[in-house]
């Protein structure tokens, strides 16, 4: 699995790199809190409607043990998406570093 570190992801966001930051938890969790600039994709249909195989994609979920981003990563790779990385620390790692989150649950 191709991983991206918290600092590398932060640098992508600060530079305004052209990539899709994808939170793989359900809509309720996304509305509660997510990393700024994220989109919510929690089903395979969402993946097909929101992303193309040429996109650069970073998937994440709640924390290192969360399987949602692991599954999304595998599904994307199996369906021809080549430029996929996983931010395994997810929301908890981002928050622990003191970085901002967006959402209604804050």
PyMOL commands that set and color helices and strands:
alter all, ss='L'
color gray80, all
select helices_A, chain A and resi 6-15+27-32+44-50+68-78+90-96
alter helices_A, ss='H'
color red, helices_A
select strands_A, chain A and resi 20-23+34-35+38-40+57-60+84-86+101-102
alter strands_A, ss='S'
color yellow, strands_A
deselect
rebuild
show_as cartoon
